[in-house]
Amino acid sequence: MHLTVNDLTSQGAGTTVDLPAGTAACNWARVWGDFMAFNCPSGIRVYNVMTGAPVGSIPAAFGGEKQLVDIGDGYVIVGTWTGAGYDDSVRTFTNTALDELMDCGDKVTQDGVGHVACASSTELIWRDLSSVSTSAGRVLGWLAPATFSSTWTPEIDVTKAYTAGVLRIEQGSTVVRELAVPASADGSMRGVTWDGTNAAGVRAPTGTYTAELVVAGKDGSGAVKAADGVSAPSFQVTRVGTGAFVAVTPSRLSDTRGASGLEWGLTWFGSLDVKVTGVGGVPSSGVSAVILNVTAVTPKGSGYLTVFPTGDAVPSTSNLNFTAGQVVPNLVVAKVGAGGKVTVRNASQGMTNVVVDVAGYFVDGTVSDPGGLTAVAPSRLLDTRSSSGAVSPYGSVKVQATGRGGVPASGVSAVVVNLTAVAPTASGFLTAYPTGGAVPNSSNVNFLAGQVVPNLAFVKLGADGSFTVRNGSPGATQVVADVAGYVMDGTVSGPGMFVPVSPSRVLDTRNGTAVGAYATRSLTVAGAGGVPASGVSGVVMNVTVVAGAGAGYLTVYSADVPAPLTSNLNFTPGQVVPNLVAVKTSAAGAVNIFNGSPSATQVIADVSGYFTA
C-alpha cells in the first residue's frame, strides 16, 4: 500500500510511506504521533508513520471479530464483537492487554497519551494508562499573542508531564533571555512572563523573536518536541513599540440589522456602545485605539454618526453623513474608552442601522517612537462655514494641524483627519496633501452637487505642521476637517509604525480593465507609490468605486487570506464612492479587491502611507 499522511497542523510537511506487501486490503486507518494502525483481514496492524516499518499487531483470532476504535501513544483501543455489541479493550501494540472496557460500545474517547474514558449502560469509566506512553512529549498548542509591547505571557500545553526547564527567547542566533519554567504534572505551562528585557534587565529592541520551550518528559522520554515530533517547539512573537499598528483580518463587531440584538437599528439621537477589545483579533488589553469601518445602512432621515470613546462627552464632530435611504461607509480611527468600548451616536431624527467592522488596533502606552500613532478625542480643525467661507472652484485652503486639537506643536509627521465636503455647487473631489508639496494626482473625497460626503485621511504634514485641501471642482464647496490622531515624526524603526507618503495613485482600472462582477483583482502595493518593496506589513489607501453599473460593495483584504465577510465601501448604480482602507499586505506585498456586485466596476486606489514590518 502506498500511503500519504498530511500534517493538518502546518507544523510539518507530512510524509509518504510504502507499507509491506499484504496491506492492500487494510482500511480504517488511525494515526497518533509516529504511529498508524489499520483494520486488516489478519487483524489490526501498527506501523511507523515515518518509515513504514511494522511496530506490532493484534491478531483477529483472539476471541471474536475485532474492530480498530482508536490509537494513542503506545496503545490501541480495540472493539470485540460479542454478538449483541462491542466490548472494548486497551492493548499495547504487541497485544498486551492493559484494560477491559465492558459494555461501552462506540462510546469511547481518549486524548492519545493514555487518558481513556467511556460510558457503559450503568457508569462512566475513567482509566489513566499514561505510563505506557513512550514517545517524546509534544506541544499541543500555544495560546499567545503574536505581538506585545510591555509583557508577553504565553500558555503552552504539552501531551505529558515534564520536568523543569526554560523558555528561551532568541533573536536570530542570539539568546536574549532564558525564563525559568517549573515542572508540570499535567503538561501545562502557565504564569511564565517575558517583560521584554534581556538578561541584563535592558529593554530589548522592537522586532521579531523566537520563543523555544526547552523541557523534557518526566517519564524519561526526552526533550519535548513540536507537533511534528521532530523539531523543537517554538513560537514567533514580535515586540512592538507603543503606538504601533497591528492589522487584523477584517471582522464584524456589530450589525444592528440583527447580530447586535437591536431589531430596529439605532434610534434617533440614540447611542450604541460597541465592545472593541477582546474581540475580532483585538487583544483584551494594551489597546489605545482601533481602526473601524463604520457603515450607516438605509437611515430613515438625514443626519450623521459620531464615534467616540465610551464614557467621554459627545464631541461636536462627525464621522459620516447620510441622507434617507443611503448606505454610507467611512473608516474611523477611534480611541478606546471605558470597558474597552467605543460609542456610536446617531445624530438624526430617524432610525438607522449601523455596521461596525474592525481592521486593526494601535498599541497602548505613551508614544515616543517615530511612526507611532496617538489617538485623540475628535476635535474640529476647520469648518469653512464659520471661518473662511466656501473653498472656491479649484481653490485651496490651508489647515494648521500642529498645536491644535490635542496635536503637539512639533514632532508630528502626519495627522488622521476626517474630511467632509458640504453642499458643493458642482461635482468634483477634495485632495489633501502636505503644504508646500506638489498637488498629487489623487483624491480623498468625491462628491456630487449638493451632497455631504465624508472620508477619513492619513495626511502627511508640511514643514510648518499644516496640510492643504484642494477643491478639484468647477464649483465652490464648504469643507470640514476633524482630527482623530497624529503620528510621531522621525526615522522609523521597528514593526507596526506608520510612514506617511505623498498621495500617489497605484491603481486606476479606467486605464485598463474594470474589476469584473463578483471578481477579485490582486494589487501589489509594495514597491509602488512611495511604498518600499520590502519591510511593509500594511498600507493606507483611499479606494474609490467609479460609476458601477449595479449596486454592490468592495472588500479589500490581504492577498494571502480568504475573503472576509465584511465590506469597505458600498455603492449603488452610477455612484462615485470613496473610502479610506487600512489593510494588511501579504508576504508578497499585495492586497485583493473583491467586487461584490453583479456588474463590473471601475476602481481607483491612492496610497498615502504604509506600516512597517
BELCORHU-V882791 format. One record per backbone hydrogen bond with DSSP energy under -1.0 kcal/mol. CO is the residue of the C=O (numbers start at 1). NH is the residue of the N-H. Records with the same first field share a line. If there is no record, write none. Layout:
BEGIN
CO->NH ; NH
END
This chain:
BEGIN
1->19
3->17
5->15
7->10
15->5
17->3
23->26
27->39
30->37
32->35
34->49
35->32
36->47
37->30
38->45
39->27
40->43
42->60
43->40
44->58
45->38
46->55 ; 56
47->36
48->52
53->48
56->46
58->44
61->63
65->81
67->79
70->77
72->74
75->72
76->91
77->69 ; 70
78->89
79->67
80->87
85->82
86->105
87->80
88->101
89->78
90->98 ; 99
91->76
92->95
96->92
99->90
101->88
104->107
106->108
107->119
109->117
112->73
114->129
115->111
116->127
117->109
118->125
123->120
125->118
127->116
129->132
130->133
137->225
138->159
141->157
143->155
146->238
148->240
152->194
155->143
156->189
157->140 ; 141
161->218
162->184
165->181
166->214
167->179
168->212
169->176 ; 177
170->210
171->174
174->171
176->199
177->169
179->167
181->165
184->162
187->158
189->156
194->152
196->204
198->201
202->198
207->239
209->237
210->170
211->235
212->168
214->166
215->224
216->163
217->220
222->217
225->139
226->229
231->226
233->213
235->211
237->209
238->148
239->207
241->244
243->373
244->363
246->361
251->358
254->356
255->258 ; 260
258->261
261->263
262->265
266->352
267->270
270->346
272->344
274->342
279->282
282->278
283->278
286->364
288->336
289->362
290->334
291->359
292->332
293->357
294->330
295->355
296->328
297->353
299->325
303->322
304->347
305->319 ; 320
306->345
308->343
309->312
310->338
320->305
322->303
323->326
326->298
328->296
330->294
332->292
334->290
337->340
340->276 ; 277
341->310 ; 337
342->274
343->308
344->272
345->306
346->269 ; 348
347->304
351->300
352->266
353->297
354->256
355->295
356->253 ; 254
357->293
358->251
359->248
360->291
361->246
362->288
363->243
369->372
371->498
372->488
374->486
379->483
382->481
383->386
384->389
391->477
392->395
395->471
397->469
399->467
401->404
404->407
407->403
408->403
411->489
413->461
414->487
415->459
416->484 ; 485
417->457
418->482
419->455
420->480
421->453
422->478
424->450
428->447
429->472
430->444 ; 445
431->470
433->468
434->437
440->442
445->430
447->428
448->451
451->423
453->421
455->419
457->417
459->415
462->465
465->401 ; 402
466->435 ; 462
467->399
468->433
469->397
470->431
471->473
473->394
476->425
477->391
478->422
479->384
480->420
481->381 ; 382
482->418
483->379
484->376
485->416
486->374
487->413
488->371
496->245
497->612
499->610
504->607
507->605
508->511
509->512
515->601
516->519
519->595
521->593
523->591
525->528
528->531
531->527
532->527
535->613
537->585
538->611
539->583
540->608
541->581
542->606
543->579
544->604
545->577
546->602
548->574
552->571
553->596
554->568 ; 569
555->594
557->592
558->561
564->566
569->554
571->552
572->575
575->547
577->545
579->543
581->541
583->539
586->589
589->525 ; 526
590->559 ; 586
591->523
592->557
593->521
594->555
595->518 ; 597
597->518
600->549
601->515
602->546
603->509
604->544
605->506 ; 507
606->542
607->504
608->501
609->540
610->499
611->537 ; 538
612->496
END
